[in-house]
Amino acid sequence: MGLNITYLFAIIILVISVFLARALFVLPFYRLNYNCTDNNDITNNNVSDEITRKKIEQFTSKRPLNAFIYLGSGGHTGEMLRILSNFNETLLKKGNTLHVGYSDEQSHEKFENLIKSSFTSYKDINVKYYKFIKAREVNAGYLKSLESIIRTLLSSFINIIEIKFEMMGKPHLVLLNGPGTCCIIALWFKVLDILLLFTSSHIIYIESLARINSLSMTGKILYLLADLFVVQWEELIRVAPRAKHFGILV
């Protein structure tokens, strides 16, 4: 009896160790470094940015891409649509599959108008839609916000599981730019990355153009979760040294 307990305890320790090691590999905490303090640091960062850009282009040029995007309503949706327009040759390329999350019908309609525009034929790409609940309404109280966050956590998990399995084994990425619901989406993707092993969601977060000297609340959280954290103003590299800067994207 005592020997069986010892074996069981050893197995539990081994399983925990495997998942802790997996968490260290999946979560980008270990890639956090110190703030840039001089021009040489920024120059080195720019060289790294160019290498990263080339890797992204190489990654997305070989096979049809599966991408998840989230339309966060209002200005967030506007920026995401401009990103899709500016990088339509990669993101809206023929044969790609777009998994589109949205929380309001207006964002849904704006995206469909973009797809039907001259950038690409609606039949050239496969589009799948997923309705999400907003994590927090503007000017909502603490209790109301807590309630909506819990509802979003539970409802979004079902969507993320479906999206994750749709994208596994194919070139894919998760493209986010806010608002707070993106934190929950990124969290679930990372949890599944840890549990499923041998898979990565390739989360890319693009900070809002409005953020010049400080990160948004969503940005501060996604800085810890995103595999690639992109800022549109070089000043933010001093605040977020792991960030990449490719200029204005929207």
C-alpha positions as CSV (number, residue, x, y, z in Angstrom):
1,M,0.0,0.0,0.0
2,G,2.8,2.4,0.9
3,L,4.7,1.6,-2.3
4,N,1.6,2.4,-4.4
5,I,1.2,5.7,-2.7
6,T,4.8,6.5,-3.4
7,Y,4.4,5.6,-7.1
8,L,1.2,7.7,-7.3
9,F,3.0,10.7,-5.6
10,A,5.9,10.3,-8.1
11,I,3.6,10.3,-11.1
12,I,1.8,13.4,-9.8
13,I,5.1,15.2,-9.3
14,L,6.2,14.2,-12.8
15,V,2.9,15.4,-14.4
16,I,3.1,18.8,-12.5
17,S,6.8,19.2,-13.6
18,V,5.9,18.5,-17.2
19,F,3.2,21.1,-17.2
20,L,5.3,23.7,-15.4
21,A,8.0,23.2,-17.9
22,R,5.5,23.6,-20.7
23,A,4.1,26.8,-19.1
24,L,7.6,28.3,-19.0
25,F,8.0,27.4,-22.7
26,V,4.5,28.7,-23.8
27,L,4.4,31.9,-21.7
28,P,6.8,34.6,-22.8
29,F,7.7,35.8,-19.3
30,Y,11.3,34.6,-19.7
31,R,11.7,36.9,-22.8
32,L,11.0,40.0,-20.7
33,N,14.2,42.1,-20.5
34,Y,15.3,45.4,-19.1
35,N,14.3,48.8,-20.5
36,C,16.3,50.3,-23.3
37,T,18.5,53.1,-22.0
38,D,20.4,54.4,-25.0
39,N,20.3,54.7,-28.7
40,N,22.3,51.6,-29.2
41,D,19.6,49.5,-27.5
42,I,17.0,51.0,-29.9
43,T,19.2,50.4,-32.9
44,N,19.6,46.7,-31.9
45,N,15.8,46.5,-31.4
46,N,15.3,47.9,-35.0
47,V,17.6,45.2,-36.4
48,S,15.6,42.5,-34.5
49,D,12.4,44.0,-35.8
50,E,13.5,43.6,-39.4
51,I,14.5,40.0,-38.8
52,T,11.0,39.4,-37.2
53,R,9.3,41.0,-40.2
54,K,11.1,38.7,-42.6
55,K,10.2,35.6,-40.5
56,I,6.5,36.6,-40.5
57,E,6.6,37.0,-44.3
58,Q,8.3,33.6,-44.7
59,F,5.9,32.0,-42.3
60,T,2.8,33.2,-44.1
61,S,3.9,32.7,-47.7
62,K,4.2,29.0,-47.9
63,R,0.7,27.6,-47.3
64,P,-2.8,29.0,-46.7
65,L,-3.0,30.8,-43.4
66,N,-5.6,30.2,-40.6
67,A,-6.0,33.4,-38.7
68,F,-8.2,34.4,-35.8
69,I,-9.0,38.1,-35.4
70,Y,-11.2,39.9,-32.9
71,L,-13.3,42.9,-33.8
72,G,-13.5,44.8,-30.5
73,S,-16.1,47.4,-31.7
74,G,-15.6,51.1,-32.2
75,G,-12.0,52.3,-32.7
76,H,-10.6,48.8,-32.1
77,T,-12.7,47.5,-35.0
78,G,-11.6,50.4,-37.2
79,E,-7.9,49.8,-36.5
80,M,-8.3,46.0,-37.1
81,L,-10.0,46.6,-40.5
82,R,-7.2,49.0,-41.5
83,I,-4.6,46.4,-40.6
84,L,-6.5,43.8,-42.7
85,S,-6.6,46.3,-45.6
86,N,-2.9,47.3,-45.3
87,F,-1.8,43.6,-45.1
88,N,-4.5,42.1,-47.4
89,E,-1.9,40.3,-49.5
90,T,-1.0,38.2,-46.5
91,L,-4.1,38.1,-44.3
92,L,-6.8,38.1,-47.1
93,K,-4.9,35.9,-49.5
94,K,-6.8,33.4,-51.6
95,G,-7.2,30.1,-49.7
96,N,-6.8,31.6,-46.2
97,T,-9.3,30.9,-43.5
98,L,-10.3,33.8,-41.2
99,H,-11.9,33.0,-37.8
100,V,-13.6,36.3,-36.9
101,G,-14.7,37.0,-33.4
102,Y,-17.0,40.0,-32.8
103,S,-19.2,41.4,-30.0
104,D,-21.5,43.7,-32.0
105,E,-23.4,43.5,-35.3
106,Q,-21.9,46.8,-36.6
107,S,-18.4,45.4,-36.5
108,H,-19.7,42.3,-38.2
109,E,-21.2,44.3,-41.0
110,K,-18.1,46.5,-41.4
111,F,-15.9,43.4,-41.8
112,E,-18.2,41.9,-44.4
113,N,-18.1,45.1,-46.4
114,L,-14.3,44.9,-46.3
115,I,-14.3,41.4,-47.6
116,K,-16.6,42.3,-50.4
117,S,-14.5,45.2,-51.5
118,S,-11.8,45.1,-54.2
119,F,-9.2,43.6,-51.9
120,T,-10.3,40.1,-52.5
121,S,-13.2,38.0,-53.7
122,Y,-15.6,36.8,-50.9
123,K,-15.4,33.3,-52.3
124,D,-11.6,33.3,-52.3
125,I,-11.3,32.9,-48.5
126,N,-13.2,30.9,-45.9
127,V,-14.7,33.0,-43.1
128,K,-16.1,31.7,-39.9
129,Y,-17.8,33.9,-37.4
130,Y,-17.9,33.6,-33.6
131,K,-20.0,35.8,-31.3
132,F,-18.3,36.9,-28.0
133,I,-19.7,38.7,-25.0
134,K,-18.0,41.9,-24.1
135,A,-15.8,41.5,-21.0
136,R,-16.7,45.0,-19.8
137,E,-19.1,47.7,-20.9
138,V,-17.8,51.3,-20.8
139,N,-18.6,53.1,-17.5
140,A,-19.9,49.8,-15.9
141,G,-19.6,49.5,-12.2
142,Y,-17.3,47.0,-10.4
143,L,-20.0,44.4,-9.8
144,K,-21.5,44.6,-13.3
145,S,-18.0,44.4,-14.7
146,L,-17.2,41.3,-12.6
147,E,-20.4,39.6,-13.7
148,S,-19.7,40.3,-17.4
149,I,-16.1,39.1,-17.1
150,I,-17.2,35.8,-15.6
151,R,-19.8,35.3,-18.3
152,T,-17.2,36.1,-21.0
153,L,-14.8,33.6,-19.4
154,L,-17.3,30.8,-19.6
155,S,-18.8,31.6,-23.0
156,S,-15.6,32.4,-24.8
157,F,-14.0,29.1,-23.7
158,I,-16.3,27.1,-26.0
159,N,-15.4,29.4,-29.0
160,I,-11.7,29.2,-28.3
161,I,-11.7,25.4,-28.1
162,E,-13.5,25.2,-31.5
163,I,-11.1,27.7,-33.1
164,K,-8.0,26.1,-31.5
165,F,-8.8,22.7,-33.0
166,E,-9.7,24.2,-36.4
167,M,-6.2,25.8,-36.6
168,M,-4.0,23.0,-35.2
169,G,-1.6,21.5,-37.6
170,K,-1.9,24.4,-40.0
171,P,0.0,27.7,-40.4
172,H,-2.0,30.0,-38.1
173,L,-1.9,33.1,-35.9
174,V,-4.1,34.9,-33.5
175,L,-4.3,38.7,-34.2
176,L,-5.5,41.0,-31.4
177,N,-5.6,44.7,-30.8
178,G,-8.0,45.2,-27.9
179,P,-10.2,45.7,-26.0
180,G,-10.4,43.8,-22.6
181,T,-12.1,40.7,-24.1
182,C,-8.7,40.0,-25.9
183,C,-7.2,39.3,-22.5
184,I,-9.6,36.5,-21.9
185,I,-9.2,35.2,-25.4
186,A,-5.4,35.2,-25.1
187,L,-5.6,33.5,-21.7
188,W,-7.7,30.6,-23.0
189,F,-5.4,30.1,-26.0
190,K,-2.4,29.9,-23.7
191,V,-4.1,27.5,-21.3
192,L,-4.9,25.2,-24.2
193,D,-1.3,25.5,-25.5
194,I,-0.1,24.3,-22.1
195,L,-2.6,21.4,-21.8
196,L,-2.4,20.2,-25.4
197,L,1.4,20.2,-25.7
198,F,3.4,20.5,-29.0
199,T,1.2,23.4,-30.2
200,S,1.4,27.2,-30.1
201,S,-1.3,29.8,-30.9
202,H,1.2,32.4,-32.2
203,I,-0.5,35.4,-30.6
204,I,0.2,38.8,-32.1
205,Y,-1.0,41.8,-30.2
206,I,-0.9,45.3,-31.8
207,E,-1.2,48.2,-29.4
208,S,-3.5,51.0,-30.3
209,L,-2.2,53.9,-32.4
210,A,-3.5,56.2,-29.6
211,R,-1.0,54.8,-27.1
212,I,2.2,56.8,-27.5
213,N,3.9,57.0,-24.1
214,S,2.2,54.3,-22.1
215,L,0.5,51.0,-22.6
216,S,-3.3,50.5,-22.4
217,M,-4.6,48.2,-19.6
218,T,-5.2,45.5,-22.2
219,G,-1.6,46.1,-23.5
220,K,-0.1,45.7,-20.0
221,I,-1.8,42.3,-19.7
222,L,-1.2,41.1,-23.2
223,Y,2.5,42.1,-22.9
224,L,2.8,39.0,-20.6
225,L,0.9,36.7,-22.9
226,A,1.5,37.7,-26.5
227,D,4.2,35.8,-28.5
228,L,4.7,39.0,-30.5
229,F,3.9,42.4,-29.0
230,V,3.8,45.2,-31.5
231,V,3.8,48.9,-30.8
232,Q,3.2,51.7,-33.4
233,W,5.3,54.4,-31.7
234,E,9.0,53.9,-31.0
235,E,8.7,55.7,-27.7
236,L,6.8,52.7,-26.3
237,I,9.9,50.4,-26.6
238,R,11.3,52.1,-23.5
239,V,8.2,51.1,-21.6
240,A,7.9,47.7,-23.2
241,P,11.4,46.5,-24.2
242,R,10.2,43.1,-25.6
243,A,7.9,45.0,-28.0
244,K,8.6,45.2,-31.8
245,H,8.2,48.4,-33.8
246,F,7.4,48.2,-37.5
247,G,6.1,51.8,-37.8
248,I,2.5,52.9,-38.2
249,L,0.4,49.9,-39.2
250,V,-3.1,51.5,-39.4
